[in-house]
Amino acid sequence: WVVIFSILFLGEKIKMKRWIAVGLGFVGVLIISKPGFDNLNLYYIYPVIFTLGFAGVSIFIRKLTLVGEPVYLIAFYFTICSGTFGLLTLPFGGWIVPSIYDLGLLTLIGLFGSIANLLLTKSYQLAEVSLTTPLKYLSLVFAIIFGFYFFNESPTIYTLLGASLIVISSAIIFIREHQLK
C-alpha cells in the first residue's frame, strides 16, 4: 500500500527493480505469516486496516518533512496521538499492574521505540517513502532472531525461507540505491 500511495500522493517514480524487490519482500512476509482462509473471520480485516493506516501515516509524515516541519516535532505528536489512541483500548483488555521488572522492560520498549520513531521520521525526510518503507520488512527478520535467542523459539522452514526473501529484497534495494547514488 505504501508504494502505491507514494506514487499517487507524492508522485514518486518507482523503477522495475524496486517493484521486484518490494514484491519479493511481500512474498517473504506472506510465506512467514502463512495467511489462510480456513478460519476466515471478521478479525482478518485488522491487518488490512493497519496497513492502510500505516501507508497513510507514512505519506503524511513524508509530506510534513518536505514542507520543513521539524523531525522531532513530528515524532512527538505521533507519539502523543498513538498513546491517546492506545489508551482508548484500555477498557477492552483489562489492566494488570506491571512488576518492577516488567516496568523496566516497558520503559526500555518506550525508549527504543522513541528512538526508532525519530529515526524512521528522519528517514522519510531523507529518502522516498517507497524506498524506506519496504525495509520495515526486516523487522520480521529481527523478530525471528530475537525469538530464537530470547524465547528459545525455533523457526520453521517457511519462516527461514520467508526471511531469506526479505533479506534478498532489502539487499536488492540497498545495492540498487548505492548504484544510483
TIRO-2110 file (N, C-alpha, C; in Angstrom, 1 decimal):
// TIRO-2110
0.8, -1.2, 0.0, N, 1, A
0.0, 0.0, 0.0, CA, 1, A
0.9, 1.3, 0.0, C, 1, A
1.9, 1.2, 0.8, N, 2, A
2.8, 2.4, 0.9, CA, 2, A
3.4, 2.8, -0.5, C, 2, A
3.8, 1.8, -1.2, N, 3, A
4.4, 2.1, -2.5, CA, 3, A
3.3, 2.7, -3.5, C, 3, A
2.1, 2.1, -3.5, N, 4, A
1.1, 2.6, -4.3, CA, 4, A
0.7, 4.1, -3.9, C, 4, A
0.5, 4.3, -2.6, N, 5, A
0.2, 5.6, -2.1, CA, 5, A
1.3, 6.6, -2.4, C, 5, A
2.6, 6.2, -2.3, N, 6, A
3.6, 7.1, -2.6, CA, 6, A
3.6, 7.6, -4.1, C, 6, A
3.2, 6.7, -5.0, N, 7, A
3.0, 7.1, -6.4, CA, 7, A
1.9, 8.0, -6.5, C, 7, A
0.7, 7.7, -5.9, N, 8, A
-0.5, 8.5, -6.1, CA, 8, A
-0.4, 9.9, -5.4, C, 8, A
0.1, 9.9, -4.2, N, 9, A
0.1, 11.2, -3.4, CA, 9, A
1.4, 12.0, -3.4, C, 9, A
2.5, 11.3, -3.7, N, 10, A
3.8, 12.1, -3.6, CA, 10, A
4.4, 12.2, -5.0, C, 10, A
3.9, 11.4, -6.0, N, 11, A
4.4, 11.5, -7.3, CA, 11, A
5.7, 10.8, -7.5, C, 11, A
6.1, 9.9, -6.6, N, 12, A
7.4, 9.2, -6.7, CA, 12, A
7.4, 8.3, -7.9, C, 12, A
8.5, 8.3, -8.5, N, 13, A
8.8, 7.4, -9.7, CA, 13, A
9.4, 6.1, -9.2, C, 13, A
8.9, 5.0, -9.5, N, 14, A
9.4, 3.7, -9.0, CA, 14, A
9.8, 2.9, -10.2, C, 14, A
11.1, 2.5, -10.2, N, 15, A
11.5, 1.7, -11.3, CA, 15, A
11.3, 0.2, -11.1, C, 15, A
11.5, -0.6, -12.1, N, 16, A
11.1, -2.0, -12.1, CA, 16, A
11.9, -2.8, -11.0, C, 16, A
13.2, -2.5, -10.8, N, 17, A
13.9, -3.3, -9.8, CA, 17, A
13.4, -3.1, -8.4, C, 17, A
12.9, -1.9, -8.1, N, 18, A
12.3, -1.6, -6.8, CA, 18, A
11.0, -2.3, -6.6, C, 18, A
10.2, -2.4, -7.7, N, 19, A
8.9, -3.1, -7.7, CA, 19, A
9.2, -4.6, -7.4, C, 19, A
10.2, -5.1, -8.1, N, 20, A
10.6, -6.5, -7.9, CA, 20, A
11.0, -6.8, -6.5, C, 20, A
11.8, -5.9, -5.9, N, 21, A
12.3, -6.0, -4.5, CA, 21, A
11.2, -6.0, -3.5, C, 21, A
10.3, -5.0, -3.7, N, 22, A
9.1, -4.9, -2.8, CA, 22, A
8.2, -6.1, -2.9, C, 22, A
8.0, -6.6, -4.2, N, 23, A
7.2, -7.8, -4.3, CA, 23, A
7.8, -9.0, -3.7, C, 23, A
9.1, -9.1, -3.8, N, 24, A
9.9, -10.3, -3.2, CA, 24, A
9.8, -10.2, -1.7, C, 24, A
9.9, -9.0, -1.1, N, 25, A
9.8, -8.9, 0.3, CA, 25, A
8.4, -9.2, 0.8, C, 25, A
7.4, -8.8, 0.0, N, 26, A
6.0, -9.1, 0.4, CA, 26, A
5.7, -10.6, 0.3, C, 26, A
6.2, -11.3, -0.7, N, 27, A
6.1, -12.7, -0.8, CA, 27, A
6.7, -13.4, 0.5, C, 27, A
7.9, -12.8, 0.9, N, 28, A
8.6, -13.4, 2.1, CA, 28, A
7.7, -13.2, 3.3, C, 28, A
7.0, -12.0, 3.4, N, 29, A
6.1, -11.8, 4.5, CA, 29, A
4.9, -12.8, 4.5, C, 29, A
4.4, -13.0, 3.3, N, 30, A
3.3, -14.0, 3.1, CA, 30, A
3.7, -15.4, 3.5, C, 30, A
4.9, -15.8, 3.1, N, 31, A
5.4, -17.1, 3.5, CA, 31, A
5.6, -17.3, 5.0, C, 31, A
6.1, -16.2, 5.7, N, 32, A
6.2, -16.3, 7.1, CA, 32, A
4.9, -16.3, 7.8, C, 32, A
4.0, -15.5, 7.4, N, 33, A
2.7, -15.4, 8.1, CA, 33, A
1.7, -16.5, 7.7, C, 33, A
1.9, -17.1, 6.5, N, 34, A
1.0, -18.2, 6.0, CA, 34, A
-0.5, -17.9, 6.2, C, 34, A
-0.9, -16.8, 5.6, N, 35, A
-2.4, -16.5, 5.8, CA, 35, A
-3.2, -17.6, 5.1, C, 35, A
-4.3, -17.9, 5.8, N, 36, A
-5.1, -18.9, 5.2, CA, 36, A
-6.6, -18.5, 5.3, C, 36, A
-7.4, -19.2, 4.7, N, 37, A
-8.8, -18.9, 4.6, CA, 37, A
-9.7, -19.9, 5.3, C, 37, A
-9.1, -20.9, 5.9, N, 38, A
-9.9, -21.9, 6.6, CA, 38, A
-10.5, -21.4, 7.8, C, 38, A
-10.0, -20.5, 8.5, N, 39, A
-10.6, -19.9, 9.7, CA, 39, A
-10.9, -18.4, 9.5, C, 39, A
-11.3, -18.1, 8.3, N, 40, A
-11.6, -16.7, 8.0, CA, 40, A
-12.7, -16.2, 8.9, C, 40, A
-12.4, -15.0, 9.5, N, 41, A
-13.4, -14.3, 10.3, CA, 41, A
-13.2, -12.8, 10.2, C, 41, A
-14.0, -12.1, 11.0, N, 42, A
-14.0, -10.6, 10.9, CA, 42, A
-12.7, -10.0, 11.3, C, 42, A
-11.9, -10.7, 12.1, N, 43, A
-10.6, -10.1, 12.6, CA, 43, A
-9.6, -10.1, 11.5, C, 43, A
-9.8, -10.7, 10.4, N, 44, A
-8.8, -10.6, 9.3, CA, 44, A
-8.8, -9.2, 8.7, C, 44, A
-9.8, -8.4, 9.0, N, 45, A
-9.8, -7.1, 8.5, CA, 45, A
-8.8, -6.2, 9.2, C, 45, A
-8.4, -6.5, 10.4, N, 46, A
-7.5, -5.6, 11.2, CA, 46, A
-6.1, -5.4, 10.5, C, 46, A
-5.5, -6.5, 10.0, N, 47, A
-4.2, -6.2, 9.3, CA, 47, A
-4.4, -5.3, 8.1, C, 47, A
-5.5, -5.4, 7.4, N, 48, A
-5.7, -4.6, 6.2, CA, 48, A
-5.9, -3.1, 6.7, C, 48, A
-6.6, -2.9, 7.7, N, 49, A
-6.8, -1.6, 8.3, CA, 49, A
-5.5, -1.0, 8.7, C, 49, A
-4.7, -1.8, 9.4, N, 50, A
-3.3, -1.4, 9.9, CA, 50, A
-2.5, -1.0, 8.7, C, 50, A
-2.4, -1.8, 7.6, N, 51, A
-1.5, -1.5, 6.5, CA, 51, A
-2.0, -0.2, 5.8, C, 51, A
-3.3, 0.0, 5.7, N, 52, A
-3.8, 1.2, 5.1, CA, 52, A
-3.4, 2.4, 5.9, C, 52, A
-3.6, 2.3, 7.2, N, 53, A
-3.3, 3.3, 8.2, CA, 53, A
-1.8, 3.6, 8.2, C, 53, A
-1.0, 2.6, 8.1, N, 54, A
0.5, 2.8, 8.1, CA, 54, A
0.9, 3.5, 6.8, C, 54, A
0.3, 3.1, 5.7, N, 55, A
0.6, 3.8, 4.5, CA, 55, A
0.2, 5.3, 4.5, C, 55, A
-0.9, 5.5, 5.0, N, 56, A
-1.4, 6.9, 5.1, CA, 56, A
-0.5, 7.8, 6.0, C, 56, A
-0.1, 7.2, 7.2, N, 57, A
0.8, 7.9, 8.1, CA, 57, A
2.2, 8.1, 7.4, C, 57, A
2.7, 7.1, 6.7, N, 58, A
4.0, 7.3, 6.1, CA, 58, A
4.0, 8.4, 5.1, C, 58, A
2.9, 8.5, 4.3, N, 59, A
2.8, 9.6, 3.3, CA, 59, A
2.6, 10.9, 4.0, C, 59, A
1.8, 11.0, 5.0, N, 60, A
1.6, 12.2, 5.8, CA, 60, A
2.9, 12.7, 6.4, C, 60, A
3.7, 11.8, 7.0, N, 61, A
5.0, 12.2, 7.6, CA, 61, A
5.9, 12.7, 6.5, C, 61, A
6.0, 12.0, 5.4, N, 62, A
6.9, 12.5, 4.3, CA, 62, A
6.5, 13.9, 3.8, C, 62, A
5.2, 14.1, 3.7, N, 63, A
4.7, 15.4, 3.3, CA, 63, A
5.1, 16.5, 4.3, C, 63, A
5.0, 16.2, 5.6, N, 64, A
5.3, 17.1, 6.6, CA, 64, A
6.8, 17.4, 6.6, C, 64, A
7.7, 16.4, 6.4, N, 65, A
9.1, 16.7, 6.3, CA, 65, A
9.5, 17.5, 5.1, C, 65, A
8.8, 17.3, 4.0, N, 66, A
9.1, 18.1, 2.8, CA, 66, A
8.8, 19.5, 2.9, C, 66, A
7.8, 19.9, 3.8, N, 67, A
7.4, 21.3, 3.9, CA, 67, A
8.3, 22.0, 5.1, C, 67, A
9.2, 21.2, 5.7, N, 68, A
10.1, 21.8, 6.6, CA, 68, A
9.7, 21.6, 8.1, C, 68, A
8.7, 20.8, 8.4, N, 69, A
8.4, 20.5, 9.8, CA, 69, A
9.5, 19.8, 10.5, C, 69, A
9.9, 20.2, 11.7, N, 70, A
11.0, 19.5, 12.4, CA, 70, A
10.7, 18.0, 12.7, C, 70, A
11.7, 17.2, 12.5, N, 71, A
11.5, 15.8, 12.7, CA, 71, A
11.1, 15.4, 14.1, C, 71, A
11.7, 16.1, 15.1, N, 72, A
11.4, 15.8, 16.5, CA, 72, A
10.0, 16.2, 16.8, C, 72, A
9.5, 17.2, 16.2, N, 73, A
8.1, 17.6, 16.5, CA, 73, A
7.1, 16.6, 15.9, C, 73, A
7.4, 16.2, 14.7, N, 74, A
6.5, 15.1, 14.0, CA, 74, A
6.5, 13.9, 14.9, C, 74, A
7.7, 13.4, 15.3, N, 75, A
7.8, 12.2, 16.2, CA, 75, A
7.0, 12.4, 17.5, C, 75, A
7.2, 13.6, 18.1, N, 76, A
6.5, 13.9, 19.4, CA, 76, A
5.0, 13.8, 19.2, C, 76, A
4.4, 14.5, 18.2, N, 77, A
3.0, 14.5, 18.0, CA, 77, A
2.5, 13.1, 17.6, C, 77, A
3.3, 12.4, 16.9, N, 78, A
2.9, 11.0, 16.5, CA, 78, A
2.8, 10.1, 17.8, C, 78, A
3.7, 10.3, 18.7, N, 79, A
3.7, 9.5, 19.9, CA, 79, A
2.5, 9.9, 20.8, C, 79, A
2.2, 11.2, 20.9, N, 80, A
1.1, 11.6, 21.6, CA, 80, A
-0.2, 11.1, 21.1, C, 80, A
-0.4, 11.1, 19.7, N, 81, A
-1.6, 10.6, 19.1, CA, 81, A
-1.7, 9.1, 19.3, C, 81, A
-0.6, 8.4, 19.1, N, 82, A
-0.6, 6.9, 19.2, CA, 82, A
-0.9, 6.5, 20.7, C, 82, A
-0.3, 7.2, 21.6, N, 83, A
-0.6, 6.9, 23.0, CA, 83, A
-2.0, 7.2, 23.4, C, 83, A
-2.6, 8.2, 22.9, N, 84, A
-4.0, 8.5, 23.2, CA, 84, A
-4.9, 7.5, 22.6, C, 84, A
-4.7, 7.1, 21.3, N, 85, A
-5.5, 6.0, 20.7, CA, 85, A
-5.3, 4.7, 21.5, C, 85, A
-4.1, 4.5, 21.9, N, 86, A
-3.8, 3.2, 22.7, CA, 86, A
-4.6, 3.2, 24.0, C, 86, A
-4.7, 4.3, 24.6, N, 87, A
-5.5, 4.4, 25.9, CA, 87, A
-6.9, 4.1, 25.7, C, 87, A
-7.4, 4.3, 24.5, N, 88, A
-8.8, 4.0, 24.2, CA, 88, A
-9.1, 2.5, 24.2, C, 88, A
-8.1, 1.7, 24.1, N, 89, A
-8.3, 0.3, 24.2, CA, 89, A
-8.3, -0.3, 25.6, C, 89, A
-8.0, 0.5, 26.5, N, 90, A
-7.9, 0.1, 27.9, CA, 90, A
-9.1, -0.6, 28.5, C, 90, A
-10.3, -0.1, 28.2, N, 91, A
-11.5, -0.8, 28.7, CA, 91, A
-11.7, -2.3, 28.1, C, 91, A
-11.1, -2.5, 27.0, N, 92, A
-11.3, -3.8, 26.3, CA, 92, A
-10.3, -4.9, 26.7, C, 92, A
-9.1, -4.5, 27.2, N, 93, A
-8.1, -5.5, 27.5, CA, 93, A
-7.9, -5.8, 29.0, C, 93, A
-8.4, -4.9, 29.8, N, 94, A
-8.1, -5.1, 31.2, CA, 94, A
-6.7, -4.5, 31.6, C, 94, A
-6.5, -4.3, 32.8, N, 95, A
-5.2, -3.7, 33.3, CA, 95, A
-4.6, -4.6, 34.3, C, 95, A
-3.3, -4.9, 34.2, N, 96, A
-2.6, -5.6, 35.1, CA, 96, A
-1.4, -4.7, 35.6, C, 96, A
-1.3, -4.5, 36.8, N, 97, A
-0.2, -3.7, 37.3, CA, 97, A
1.1, -4.4, 37.1, C, 97, A
2.0, -3.8, 36.3, N, 98, A
3.3, -4.5, 36.0, CA, 98, A
4.2, -4.6, 37.2, C, 98, A
5.0, -5.6, 37.2, N, 99, A
6.0, -5.8, 38.3, CA, 99, A
7.1, -4.8, 38.0, C, 99, A
8.1, -4.7, 38.9, N, 100, A
9.2, -3.7, 38.7, CA, 100, A
10.0, -4.2, 37.4, C, 100, A
10.2, -5.5, 37.3, N, 101, A
11.0, -6.0, 36.1, CA, 101, A
10.2, -5.6, 34.8, C, 101, A
8.9, -5.9, 34.8, N, 102, A
8.1, -5.6, 33.6, CA, 102, A
8.1, -4.1, 33.4, C, 102, A
8.0, -3.3, 34.4, N, 103, A
8.0, -1.8, 34.2, CA, 103, A
9.4, -1.4, 33.6, C, 103, A
10.5, -2.0, 34.0, N, 104, A
11.8, -1.7, 33.4, CA, 104, A
11.8, -2.1, 31.9, C, 104, A
11.2, -3.3, 31.6, N, 105, A
11.2, -3.7, 30.2, CA, 105, A
10.3, -2.7, 29.4, C, 105, A
9.1, -2.3, 30.0, N, 106, A
8.3, -1.4, 29.3, CA, 106, A
8.9, 0.0, 29.1, C, 106, A
9.7, 0.4, 30.0, N, 107, A
10.5, 1.6, 29.9, CA, 107, A
11.5, 1.5, 28.7, C, 107, A
12.2, 0.4, 28.7, N, 108, A
13.1, 0.2, 27.6, CA, 108, A
12.4, 0.1, 26.2, C, 108, A
11.3, -0.5, 26.2, N, 109, A
10.5, -0.5, 24.9, CA, 109, A
10.1, 0.9, 24.5, C, 109, A
9.7, 1.7, 25.5, N, 110, A
9.4, 3.1, 25.2, CA, 110, A
10.6, 3.9, 24.7, C, 110, A
11.7, 3.7, 25.3, N, 111, A
12.9, 4.4, 25.0, CA, 111, A
13.4, 4.0, 23.6, C, 111, A
13.5, 2.7, 23.3, N, 112, A
13.9, 2.3, 22.0, CA, 112, A
12.9, 2.6, 20.9, C, 112, A
11.6, 2.5, 21.3, N, 113, A
10.5, 2.9, 20.3, CA, 113, A
10.6, 4.3, 20.0, C, 113, A
10.9, 5.2, 20.9, N, 114, A
11.0, 6.6, 20.6, CA, 114, A
12.2, 6.9, 19.7, C, 114, A
13.3, 6.2, 20.0, N, 115, A
14.5, 6.4, 19.1, CA, 115, A
14.2, 5.9, 17.7, C, 115, A
13.5, 4.8, 17.6, N, 116, A
13.1, 4.2, 16.3, CA, 116, A
12.2, 5.2, 15.6, C, 116, A
11.2, 5.7, 16.3, N, 117, A
10.3, 6.7, 15.7, CA, 117, A
11.0, 7.9, 15.1, C, 117, A
12.0, 8.4, 15.9, N, 118, A
12.7, 9.6, 15.4, CA, 118, A
13.5, 9.2, 14.1, C, 118, A
14.2, 8.0, 14.2, N, 119, A
15.0, 7.6, 13.0, CA, 119, A
14.1, 7.3, 11.8, C, 119, A
13.0, 6.7, 12.0, N, 120, A
12.1, 6.5, 10.9, CA, 120, A
11.6, 7.8, 10.3, C, 120, A
11.2, 8.7, 11.1, N, 121, A
10.8, 10.0, 10.6, CA, 121, A
11.9, 10.7, 9.9, C, 121, A
13.1, 10.6, 10.4, N, 122, A
14.2, 11.2, 9.7, CA, 122, A
14.5, 10.5, 8.3, C, 122, A
14.3, 9.2, 8.3, N, 123, A
14.5, 8.5, 7.0, CA, 123, A
13.4, 9.0, 6.0, C, 123, A
12.2, 9.3, 6.4, N, 124, A
11.2, 9.8, 5.5, CA, 124, A
11.6, 11.2, 5.0, C, 124, A
12.4, 11.9, 5.7, N, 125, A
12.8, 13.2, 5.3, CA, 125, A
13.9, 13.1, 4.3, C, 125, A
14.8, 12.1, 4.4, N, 126, A
16.0, 12.0, 3.6, CA, 126, A
15.7, 11.1, 2.3, C, 126, A
14.7, 10.3, 2.3, N, 127, A
14.6, 9.4, 1.2, CA, 127, A
13.1, 9.2, 0.8, C, 127, A
12.9, 8.7, -0.3, N, 128, A
11.5, 8.4, -0.8, CA, 128, A
10.8, 7.4, 0.1, C, 128, A
9.5, 7.5, 0.3, N, 129, A
8.8, 6.6, 1.1, CA, 129, A
8.8, 5.2, 0.5, C, 129, A
8.8, 5.1, -0.8, N, 130, A
8.8, 3.8, -1.5, CA, 130, A
10.1, 3.1, -1.3, C, 130, A
11.2, 3.8, -0.9, N, 131, A
12.5, 3.2, -0.6, CA, 131, A
12.6, 2.8, 0.8, C, 131, A
12.2, 3.6, 1.7, N, 132, A
12.4, 3.3, 3.2, CA, 132, A
11.4, 2.3, 3.7, C, 132, A
10.2, 2.4, 3.3, N, 133, A
9.1, 1.6, 4.0, CA, 133, A
9.3, 0.1, 3.7, C, 133, A
9.7, -0.4, 2.5, N, 134, A
9.9, -1.8, 2.4, CA, 134, A
11.0, -2.4, 3.3, C, 134, A
11.9, -1.6, 3.7, N, 135, A
12.9, -2.1, 4.6, CA, 135, A
12.3, -2.4, 6.0, C, 135, A
11.1, -2.0, 6.3, N, 136, A
10.4, -2.4, 7.5, CA, 136, A
10.2, -3.9, 7.6, C, 136, A
10.2, -4.5, 6.4, N, 137, A
10.0, -6.0, 6.4, CA, 137, A
11.1, -6.6, 7.2, C, 137, A
12.2, -6.0, 7.3, N, 138, A
13.4, -6.5, 8.1, CA, 138, A
13.0, -6.7, 9.5, C, 138, A
12.0, -6.0, 10.0, N, 139, A
11.6, -6.1, 11.4, CA, 139, A
11.2, -7.6, 11.7, C, 139, A
10.6, -8.2, 10.7, N, 140, A
10.2, -9.6, 10.9, CA, 140, A
11.4, -10.5, 11.1, C, 140, A
12.5, -10.2, 10.3, N, 141, A
13.7, -11.0, 10.4, CA, 141, A
14.3, -10.8, 11.8, C, 141, A
14.3, -9.6, 12.3, N, 142, A
14.8, -9.3, 13.7, CA, 142, A
13.9, -10.0, 14.7, C, 142, A
12.6, -10.0, 14.5, N, 143, A
11.7, -10.7, 15.4, CA, 143, A
12.0, -12.2, 15.5, C, 143, A
12.4, -12.8, 14.4, N, 144, A
12.7, -14.2, 14.3, CA, 144, A
14.0, -14.4, 15.1, C, 144, A
15.0, -13.6, 14.9, N, 145, A
16.3, -13.7, 15.6, CA, 145, A
16.1, -13.5, 17.1, C, 145, A
15.4, -12.5, 17.5, N, 146, A
15.1, -12.3, 19.0, CA, 146, A
14.3, -13.4, 19.6, C, 146, A
13.3, -13.9, 18.8, N, 147, A
12.5, -15.1, 19.3, CA, 147, A
13.4, -16.3, 19.5, C, 147, A
14.4, -16.5, 18.6, N, 148, A
15.3, -17.6, 18.8, CA, 148, A
16.2, -17.5, 20.0, C, 148, A
16.8, -16.3, 20.2, N, 149, A
17.8, -16.1, 21.2, CA, 149, A
17.2, -15.9, 22.6, C, 149, A
16.1, -15.1, 22.6, N, 150, A
15.5, -14.8, 23.9, CA, 150, A
14.4, -15.7, 24.4, C, 150, A
13.6, -16.3, 23.5, N, 151, A
12.5, -17.1, 23.8, CA, 151, A
12.6, -18.5, 23.4, C, 151, A
13.8, -18.9, 22.9, N, 152, A
14.0, -20.3, 22.5, CA, 152, A
13.0, -20.8, 21.5, C, 152, A
12.6, -19.9, 20.6, N, 153, A
11.7, -20.3, 19.5, CA, 153, A
12.4, -20.8, 18.3, C, 153, A
12.1, -21.9, 17.8, N, 154, A
12.8, -22.5, 16.6, CA, 154, A
12.0, -22.1, 15.4, C, 154, A
12.6, -21.4, 14.4, N, 155, A
11.9, -21.0, 13.2, CA, 155, A
11.6, -22.2, 12.3, C, 155, A
10.5, -22.2, 11.7, N, 156, A
10.2, -23.3, 10.7, CA, 156, A
10.9, -23.0, 9.4, C, 156, A
10.8, -24.0, 8.5, N, 157, A
11.4, -23.8, 7.2, CA, 157, A
10.8, -22.7, 6.4, C, 157, A
9.4, -22.5, 6.6, N, 158, A
8.7, -21.4, 6.0, CA, 158, A
9.2, -20.1, 6.5, C, 158, A
9.5, -20.0, 7.8, N, 159, A
10.0, -18.8, 8.4, CA, 159, A
11.4, -18.4, 7.8, C, 159, A
12.2, -19.4, 7.7, N, 160, A
13.6, -19.2, 7.2, CA, 160, A
13.5, -18.8, 5.7, C, 160, A
12.7, -19.5, 5.0, N, 161, A
12.5, -19.1, 3.5, CA, 161, A
12.0, -17.7, 3.3, C, 161, A
11.0, -17.4, 4.1, N, 162, A
10.4, -16.0, 4.0, CA, 162, A
11.4, -15.0, 4.4, C, 162, A
12.2, -15.2, 5.5, N, 163, A
13.2, -14.3, 6.0, CA, 163, A
14.3, -14.1, 4.9, C, 163, A
14.6, -15.2, 4.3, N, 164, A
15.7, -15.1, 3.2, CA, 164, A
15.2, -14.2, 2.1, C, 164, A
13.9, -14.4, 1.7, N, 165, A
13.4, -13.5, 0.6, CA, 165, A
13.4, -12.0, 1.1, C, 165, A
13.1, -11.8, 2.3, N, 166, A
13.1, -10.4, 2.8, CA, 166, A
14.5, -9.8, 2.8, C, 166, A
15.4, -10.6, 3.2, N, 167, A
16.8, -10.1, 3.2, CA, 167, A
17.3, -9.9, 1.8, C, 167, A
17.0, -10.8, 0.9, N, 168, A
17.3, -10.6, -0.5, CA, 168, A
16.7, -9.3, -1.1, C, 168, A
15.4, -9.1, -0.8, N, 169, A
14.7, -7.9, -1.3, CA, 169, A
15.4, -6.6, -0.7, C, 169, A
15.7, -6.7, 0.5, N, 170, A
16.4, -5.5, 1.1, CA, 170, A
17.7, -5.3, 0.5, C, 170, A
18.5, -6.4, 0.2, N, 171, A
19.8, -6.2, -0.4, CA, 171, A
19.6, -5.7, -1.8, C, 171, A
18.6, -6.1, -2.6, N, 172, A
18.4, -5.5, -3.9, CA, 172, A
18.2, -4.0, -3.8, C, 172, A
17.4, -3.6, -2.9, N, 173, A
17.1, -2.2, -2.7, CA, 173, A
18.4, -1.4, -2.4, C, 173, A
19.1, -1.9, -1.4, N, 174, A
20.4, -1.3, -1.0, CA, 174, A
21.4, -1.2, -2.1, C, 174, A
21.6, -2.3, -2.8, N, 175, A
22.6, -2.3, -3.9, CA, 175, A
22.1, -1.4, -5.0, C, 175, A
20.9, -1.4, -5.4, N, 176, A
20.3, -0.6, -6.5, CA, 176, A
20.5, 0.9, -6.1, C, 176, A
20.1, 1.3, -4.9, N, 177, A
20.3, 2.7, -4.5, CA, 177, A
21.7, 3.1, -4.4, C, 177, A
22.6, 2.2, -4.0, N, 178, A
24.0, 2.5, -4.0, CA, 178, A
24.5, 2.8, -5.4, C, 178, A
24.1, 2.0, -6.4, N, 179, A
24.5, 2.1, -7.8, CA, 179, A
24.0, 3.5, -8.3, C, 179, A
22.8, 3.8, -7.9, N, 180, A
22.2, 5.1, -8.4, CA, 180, A
22.8, 6.3, -7.8, C, 180, A
23.3, 6.2, -6.6, N, 181, A
23.9, 7.4, -6.0, CA, 181, A
25.4, 7.4, -6.3, C, 181, A
END
